Amino acid sequence: MPQIWWLIRKEVIVIILLSLDASISSTGYAIFDEDKLIKYGKIVTKKDKFKTEDLRLNYICNEIEQLIIEYEIGELVCEDQFTSVNSKTILILRKLIGGIMRTANRFDINVHYYLPNQWRKILDINKGTSNDKKKKCYDYLIKNNIIDFEFIPKNKDKNDDICDAIGIGLAYLKEKQYIN
């Protein structure tokens, strides 16, 4: 009688995650290969460089599309915006979130959303004022040896958008149990 060998193949699922802190002026992004941060940066737009707001939003989505293609993104997580007193700002951000969703959808990428207090709660950095929370995110990233750059919360070189994008991605990975 011939022997039958069964090959049991365990598939390893590799996630390439794009994490976004969406903003019309400076969208922070972070890319993770499984649990490793492999790239981060920001997409900066200046109002006076674009004829219309829609062209500005399209530019951001085109840059995100290039990241999706270059890094073969499989999942996307984005900060969902809380409502504020400035309805014009909320409308612009909602248009941007819609553009991001549409860009991801074109590549069959699932989009996940976190409100600011949700992802910060997962990382246990949800106490204090808005500025305190930005600094706490930075401190969390430094303490866990995720980044090694200086925190710049204001001016043209500000990088709190990048810190938040990294934090959003880490919260997603932690919640999905890709990391501890």
Phi and psi restraints in degrees (value plus and minus 20) as a CYANA .aco file:
   2 PRO   PHI     -89.2   -49.2
   2 PRO   PSI     127.0   167.0
   3 GLN   PHI    -103.6   -63.6
   3 GLN   PSI     121.4   161.4
   4 ILE   PHI    -131.2   -91.2
   4 ILE   PSI     104.3   144.3
   5 TRP   PHI    -124.0   -84.0
   5 TRP   PSI     108.4   148.4
   6 TRP   PHI    -120.5   -80.5
   6 TRP   PSI     107.4   147.4
   7 LEU   PHI    -118.1   -78.1
   7 LEU   PSI      96.2   136.2
   8 ILE   PHI    -119.5   -79.5
   8 ILE   PSI      95.4   135.4
   9 ARG   PHI    -123.1   -83.1
   9 ARG   PSI     101.8   141.8
  10 LYS   PHI    -116.7   -76.7
  10 LYS   PSI      95.1   135.1
  11 GLU   PHI    -102.8   -62.8
  11 GLU   PSI     114.5   154.5
  12 VAL   PHI    -119.7   -79.7
  12 VAL   PSI     104.4   144.4
  13 ILE   PHI    -113.6   -73.6
  13 ILE   PSI     101.7   141.7
  14 VAL   PHI    -124.1   -84.1
  14 VAL   PSI     108.6   148.6
  15 ILE   PHI    -128.1   -88.1
  15 ILE   PSI     107.3   147.3
  16 ILE   PHI    -128.8   -88.8
  16 ILE   PSI      93.7   133.7
  17 LEU   PHI    -128.8   -88.8
  17 LEU   PSI     112.3   152.3
  18 LEU   PHI    -127.0   -87.0
  18 LEU   PSI     104.5   144.5
  19 SER   PHI    -135.1   -95.1
  19 SER   PSI     113.3   153.3
  20 LEU   PHI    -147.6  -107.6
  20 LEU   PSI     117.8   157.8
  21 ASP   PHI    -129.9   -89.9
  21 ASP   PSI      70.6   110.6
  22 ALA   PHI     -92.1   -52.1
  22 ALA   PSI     116.3   156.3
  23 SER   PHI    -179.1  -139.1
  23 SER   PSI     126.2   166.2
  24 ILE   PHI     -86.5   -46.5
  24 ILE   PSI     -51.9   -11.9
  25 SER   PHI    -116.0   -76.0
  25 SER   PSI     -52.8   -12.8
  26 SER   PHI    -174.9  -134.9
  26 SER   PSI      75.1   115.1
  27 THR   PHI    -107.6   -67.6
  27 THR   PSI      95.0   135.0
  28 GLY   PHI     -99.5   -59.5
  28 GLY   PSI     124.5   164.5
  29 TYR   PHI    -158.6  -118.6
  29 TYR   PSI     134.1   174.1
  30 ALA   PHI    -163.4  -123.4
  30 ALA   PSI     121.0   161.0
  31 ILE   PHI    -140.8  -100.8
  31 ILE   PSI     109.3   149.3
  32 PHE   PHI    -137.4   -97.4
  32 PHE   PSI     115.2   155.2
  33 ASP   PHI    -124.2   -84.2
  33 ASP   PSI      84.3   124.3
  34 GLU   PHI      36.4    76.4
  34 GLU   PSI    -133.4   -93.4
  35 ASP   PHI    -122.9   -82.9
  35 ASP   PSI     -13.1    26.9
  36 LYS   PHI    -123.1   -83.1
  36 LYS   PSI     106.7   146.7
  37 LEU   PHI     -92.4   -52.4
  37 LEU   PSI      99.3   139.3
  38 ILE   PHI    -131.2   -91.2
  38 ILE   PSI     -37.8     2.2
  39 LYS   PHI    -181.3  -141.3
  39 LYS   PSI     126.3   166.3
  40 TYR   PHI    -171.0  -131.0
  40 TYR   PSI     140.0   180.0
  41 GLY   PHI     154.2   194.2
  41 GLY   PSI    -183.8  -143.8
  42 LYS   PHI    -165.2  -125.2
  42 LYS   PSI     130.1   170.1
  43 ILE   PHI    -124.0   -84.0
  43 ILE   PSI      89.6   129.6
  44 VAL   PHI    -123.4   -83.4
  44 VAL   PSI     114.3   154.3
  45 THR   PHI    -150.3  -110.3
  45 THR   PSI     119.3   159.3
  46 LYS   PHI    -130.3   -90.3
  46 LYS   PSI     112.7   152.7
  47 LYS   PHI     -72.9   -32.9
  47 LYS   PSI     -61.6   -21.6
  48 ASP   PHI     -93.2   -53.2
  48 ASP   PSI     -27.0    13.0
  49 LYS   PHI    -111.5   -71.5
  49 LYS   PSI     -25.1    14.9
  50 PHE   PHI    -146.3  -106.3
  50 PHE   PSI     118.9   158.9
  51 LYS   PHI     -88.9   -48.9
  51 LYS   PSI     -55.1   -15.1
  52 THR   PHI    -156.6  -116.6
  52 THR   PSI     141.6   181.6
  53 GLU   PHI     -82.4   -42.4
  53 GLU   PSI     -58.8   -18.8
  54 ASP   PHI     -83.0   -43.0
  54 ASP   PSI     -58.5   -18.5
  55 LEU   PHI     -84.9   -44.9
  55 LEU   PSI     -56.1   -16.1
  56 ARG   PHI     -85.3   -45.3
  56 ARG   PSI     -64.8   -24.8
  57 LEU   PHI     -85.0   -45.0
  57 LEU   PSI     -60.8   -20.8
  58 ASN   PHI     -82.5   -42.5
  58 ASN   PSI     -58.6   -18.6
  59 TYR   PHI     -79.0   -39.0
  59 TYR   PSI     -66.7   -26.7
  60 ILE   PHI     -79.6   -39.6
  60 ILE   PSI     -67.1   -27.1
  61 CYS   PHI     -84.9   -44.9
  61 CYS   PSI     -55.8   -15.8
  62 ASN   PHI     -84.6   -44.6
  62 ASN   PSI     -59.2   -19.2
  63 GLU   PHI     -85.7   -45.7
  63 GLU   PSI     -60.8   -20.8
  64 ILE   PHI     -83.6   -43.6
  64 ILE   PSI     -61.4   -21.4
  65 GLU   PHI     -79.0   -39.0
  65 GLU   PSI     -61.1   -21.1
  66 GLN   PHI     -83.9   -43.9
  66 GLN   PSI     -58.0   -18.0
  67 LEU   PHI     -84.2   -44.2
  67 LEU   PSI     -62.4   -22.4
  68 ILE   PHI     -79.1   -39.1
  68 ILE   PSI     -65.9   -25.9
  69 ILE   PHI     -88.9   -48.9
  69 ILE   PSI     -69.7   -29.7
  70 GLU   PHI     -83.0   -43.0
  70 GLU   PSI     -59.5   -19.5
  71 TYR   PHI    -123.1   -83.1
  71 TYR   PSI     -16.0    24.0
  72 GLU   PHI      31.6    71.6
  72 GLU   PSI      35.5    75.5
  73 ILE   PHI     -82.8   -42.8
  73 ILE   PSI     117.3   157.3
  74 GLY   PHI    -131.7   -91.7
  74 GLY   PSI     -44.9    -4.9
  75 GLU   PHI    -159.1  -119.1
  75 GLU   PSI     131.0   171.0
  76 LEU   PHI    -154.9  -114.9
  76 LEU   PSI     114.6   154.6
  77 VAL   PHI    -146.5  -106.5
  77 VAL   PSI     118.8   158.8
  78 CYS   PHI    -158.6  -118.6
  78 CYS   PSI     122.9   162.9
  79 GLU   PHI     -90.8   -50.8
  79 GLU   PSI     106.8   146.8
  80 ASP   PHI    -104.2   -64.2
  80 ASP   PSI     124.0   164.0
  81 GLN   PHI    -108.3   -68.3
  81 GLN   PSI     116.8   156.8
  82 PHE   PHI    -102.2   -62.2
  82 PHE   PSI     137.3   177.3
  83 THR   PHI     -99.7   -59.7
  83 THR   PSI     123.1   163.1
  84 SER   PHI    -146.5  -106.5
  84 SER   PSI    -195.9  -155.9
  85 VAL   PHI     -94.1   -54.1
  85 VAL   PSI     -40.8    -0.8
  86 ASN   PHI    -113.3   -73.3
  86 ASN   PSI      78.0   118.0
  87 SER   PHI     -87.3   -47.3
  87 SER   PSI     -49.1    -9.1
  88 LYS   PHI     -85.4   -45.4
  88 LYS   PSI     -62.7   -22.7
  89 THR   PHI     -82.6   -42.6
  89 THR   PSI     -63.7   -23.7
  90 ILE   PHI     -82.4   -42.4
  90 ILE   PSI     -61.8   -21.8
  91 LEU   PHI     -81.2   -41.2
  91 LEU   PSI     -65.1   -25.1
  92 ILE   PHI     -82.1   -42.1
  92 ILE   PSI     -65.5   -25.5
  93 LEU   PHI     -85.0   -45.0
  93 LEU   PSI     -57.2   -17.2
  94 ARG   PHI     -85.9   -45.9
  94 ARG   PSI     -58.3   -18.3
  95 LYS   PHI     -83.0   -43.0
  95 LYS   PSI     -61.1   -21.1
  96 LEU   PHI     -85.1   -45.1
  96 LEU   PSI     -65.3   -25.3
  97 ILE   PHI     -79.4   -39.4
  97 ILE   PSI     -61.4   -21.4
  98 GLY   PHI     -82.1   -42.1
  98 GLY   PSI     -61.1   -21.1
  99 GLY   PHI     -85.4   -45.4
  99 GLY   PSI     -59.5   -19.5
 100 ILE   PHI     -84.1   -44.1
 100 ILE   PSI     -65.1   -25.1
 101 MET   PHI     -79.9   -39.9
 101 MET   PSI     -63.9   -23.9
 102 ARG   PHI     -85.9   -45.9
 102 ARG   PSI     -60.8   -20.8
 103 THR   PHI     -80.7   -40.7
 103 THR   PSI     -67.9   -27.9
 104 ALA   PHI     -83.4   -43.4
 104 ALA   PSI     -61.1   -21.1
 105 ASN   PHI     -80.2   -40.2
 105 ASN   PSI     -56.0   -16.0
 106 ARG   PHI     -80.4   -40.4
 106 ARG   PSI     -43.7    -3.7
 107 PHE   PHI    -128.6   -88.6
 107 PHE   PSI      -4.1    35.9
 108 ASP   PHI      34.9    74.9
 108 ASP   PSI      21.7    61.7
 109 ILE   PHI    -123.5   -83.5
 109 ILE   PSI     109.6   149.6
 110 ASN   PHI     -91.5   -51.5
 110 ASN   PSI     118.9   158.9
 111 VAL   PHI    -132.6   -92.6
 111 VAL   PSI     112.2   152.2
 112 HIS   PHI    -138.4   -98.4
 112 HIS   PSI     128.6   168.6
 113 TYR   PHI    -147.3  -107.3
 113 TYR   PSI     123.5   163.5
 114 TYR   PHI    -151.0  -111.0
 114 TYR   PSI     114.2   154.2
 115 LEU   PHI     -91.9   -51.9
 115 LEU   PSI     134.7   174.7
 116 PRO   PHI     -72.9   -32.9
 116 PRO   PSI     -63.6   -23.6
 117 ASN   PHI     -89.6   -49.6
 117 ASN   PSI     -44.9    -4.9
 118 GLN   PHI     -90.0   -50.0
 118 GLN   PSI     -71.0   -31.0
 119 TRP   PHI     -91.0   -51.0
 119 TRP   PSI     -52.7   -12.7
 120 ARG   PHI     -88.8   -48.8
 120 ARG   PSI     -54.1   -14.1
 121 LYS   PHI     -84.6   -44.6
 121 LYS   PSI     -60.7   -20.7
 122 ILE   PHI     -80.2   -40.2
 122 ILE   PSI     -57.6   -17.6
 123 LEU   PHI    -108.8   -68.8
 123 LEU   PSI     -21.4    18.6
 124 ASP   PHI      40.9    80.9
 124 ASP   PSI      24.9    64.9
 125 ILE   PHI    -151.3  -111.3
 125 ILE   PSI      18.2    58.2
 126 ASN   PHI    -124.7   -84.7
 126 ASN   PSI      11.6    51.6
 127 LYS   PHI    -136.8   -96.8
 127 LYS   PSI     125.5   165.5
 128 GLY   PHI      81.3   121.3
 128 GLY   PSI    -192.8  -152.8
 129 THR   PHI     -96.0   -56.0
 129 THR   PSI     153.6   193.6
 130 SER   PHI     -77.2   -37.2
 130 SER   PSI     -64.8   -24.8
 131 ASN   PHI     -86.8   -46.8
 131 ASN   PSI     -57.2   -17.2
 132 ASP   PHI     -80.1   -40.1
 132 ASP   PSI     -61.6   -21.6
 133 LYS   PHI     -87.3   -47.3
 133 LYS   PSI     -56.2   -16.2
 134 LYS   PHI     -83.9   -43.9
 134 LYS   PSI     -64.0   -24.0
 135 LYS   PHI     -86.9   -46.9
 135 LYS   PSI     -57.5   -17.5
 136 LYS   PHI     -84.6   -44.6
 136 LYS   PSI     -56.6   -16.6
 137 CYS   PHI     -82.4   -42.4
 137 CYS   PSI     -68.3   -28.3
 138 TYR   PHI     -77.7   -37.7
 138 TYR   PSI     -67.2   -27.2
 139 ASP   PHI     -80.9   -40.9
 139 ASP   PSI     -58.9   -18.9
 140 TYR   PHI     -81.3   -41.3
 140 TYR   PSI     -64.0   -24.0
 141 LEU   PHI     -86.6   -46.6
 141 LEU   PSI     -59.1   -19.1
 142 ILE   PHI     -87.1   -47.1
 142 ILE   PSI     -68.0   -28.0
 143 LYS   PHI     -78.5   -38.5
 143 LYS   PSI     -55.0   -15.0
 144 ASN   PHI    -114.5   -74.5
 144 ASN   PSI      -6.4    33.6
 145 ASN   PHI      35.1    75.1
 145 ASN   PSI      20.2    60.2
 146 ILE   PHI    -113.6   -73.6
 146 ILE   PSI     -54.9   -14.9
 147 ILE   PHI    -152.0  -112.0
 147 ILE   PSI     146.4   186.4
 148 ASP   PHI    -161.4  -121.4
 148 ASP   PSI       5.7    45.7
 149 PHE   PHI    -123.1   -83.1
 149 PHE   PSI     142.0   182.0
 150 GLU   PHI     -94.5   -54.5
 150 GLU   PSI     122.5   162.5
 151 PHE   PHI    -100.2   -60.2
 151 PHE   PSI     104.0   144.0
 152 ILE   PHI    -145.1  -105.1
 152 ILE   PSI      79.6   119.6
 153 PRO   PHI    -101.8   -61.8
 153 PRO   PSI     -33.6     6.4
 154 LYS   PHI    -159.4  -119.4
 154 LYS   PSI     146.8   186.8
 155 ASN   PHI      60.1   100.1
 155 ASN   PSI    -194.5  -154.5
 156 LYS   PHI     -86.9   -46.9
 156 LYS   PSI     -41.2    -1.2
 157 ASP   PHI    -114.9   -74.9
 157 ASP   PSI     -10.4    29.6
 158 LYS   PHI     -76.6   -36.6
 158 LYS   PSI     125.4   165.4
 159 ASN   PHI    -151.1  -111.1
 159 ASN   PSI      -2.3    37.7
 160 ASP   PHI     -85.4   -45.4
 160 ASP   PSI     -46.9    -6.9
 161 ASP   PHI     -84.9   -44.9
 161 ASP   PSI     -59.3   -19.3
 162 ILE   PHI     -86.3   -46.3
 162 ILE   PSI     -66.9   -26.9
 163 CYS   PHI     -77.5   -37.5
 163 CYS   PSI     -65.0   -25.0
 164 ASP   PHI     -84.6   -44.6
 164 ASP   PSI     -61.2   -21.2
 165 ALA   PHI     -80.3   -40.3
 165 ALA   PSI     -62.5   -22.5
 166 ILE   PHI     -84.8   -44.8
 166 ILE   PSI     -64.1   -24.1
 167 GLY   PHI     -80.7   -40.7
 167 GLY   PSI     -62.5   -22.5
 168 ILE   PHI     -81.0   -41.0
 168 ILE   PSI     -64.9   -24.9
 169 GLY   PHI     -83.2   -43.2
 169 GLY   PSI     -63.2   -23.2
 170 LEU   PHI     -83.2   -43.2
 170 LEU   PSI     -59.7   -19.7
 171 ALA   PHI     -81.7   -41.7
 171 ALA   PSI     -63.0   -23.0
 172 TYR   PHI     -82.2   -42.2
 172 TYR   PSI     -67.9   -27.9
 173 LEU   PHI     -82.6   -42.6
 173 LEU   PSI     -57.9   -17.9
 174 LYS   PHI     -88.6   -48.6
 174 LYS   PSI     -64.7   -24.7
 175 GLU   PHI     -84.4   -44.4
 175 GLU   PSI     -56.8   -16.8
 176 LYS   PHI    -103.6   -63.6
 176 LYS   PSI     -18.0    22.0
 177 GLN   PHI      44.5    84.5
 177 GLN   PSI      11.1    51.1
 178 TYR   PHI    -100.3   -60.3
 178 TYR   PSI     -43.7    -3.7
 179 ILE   PHI    -156.6  -116.6
 179 ILE   PSI     144.9   184.9
